[in-house]
Structures are given as structure tokens and as C-alpha cells.
Amino acid sequence: MENTTLCPQCQSENIYQDGTLWICPECSHEWSVHAQASPENDENTPEVIKDAHGNILMDGDSVTVIKDLKIKGSSSVVKVGTKVKNIRLVDGNDGHNIACKIDGFGAMNLKSEFVKKS
């Protein structure tokens, strides 16, 4: 059985059908069998933000810091293993694409490459 359909999110060929949905095991994207999949990138399509291990992050996810992070303008450090709940994905032009509140530190922005999804 030859499968010419690709995942519309990561363009993987390793997809399978489950009922009326197509599922990509690589990026966990699900889409309807009846949906039109267009491989062209739209300007309206949001950028996919992934954590340090390649897991796709969404608004409201919880993440864990995987590296000690110095806070600019302070002598404080966000330690490895700090859990951050209810993140918000933002379009940061300086690479800081996660907005969050960390207990004991307050509101701040993080780079997705320094967190893992919990």
C-alpha cells in the first residue's frame, strides 16, 4: 500500500489513519481525512515552537527548566528543574518565545530551547 499523503505540519511520510483522522507519530499532529492538506507555507500559519527535545509546545502547557538561567539585571538564577505552569507562546523577536510567571521571580520570557515539556 503506497501512501502519498504527507503530514501538513512536519511533512513526514510516517502517518497513519485512525477512523476519520490522520495522525503523525513524529509531531503528534492530527487532521481530518476530509481536510485539504497544502504543503505550501501560508503567511497566516503560525510558527511551530518546540522544546529542547523536539516536543511541540502549546499555550497553557507546563514546562521544566533544563539549565540554570541567569536573570538579566539581577543576581538571581532560575535553577534546573524549576516547573513553570500555564505558559503563553509569543512572537519574540529576540528568541524569547515563551511568556510565563515563575514563582519567586514574577513575569518573564524564556527561550524554548531551555525548557522541556512536562
Buried (B, 14 or more C-beta within 10 A) or exposed (E): EEEEEBBBBBEBEEBEEEEEEBBBEBBEBEBEEEEEEEEEEEEEEEEEBBBBEEBBBEEEBEBBBBEEBEEEEEEEEBEEEBEBEEBEBBEBEEEBBBBBEBEEBEEBBBBBEBBBBE
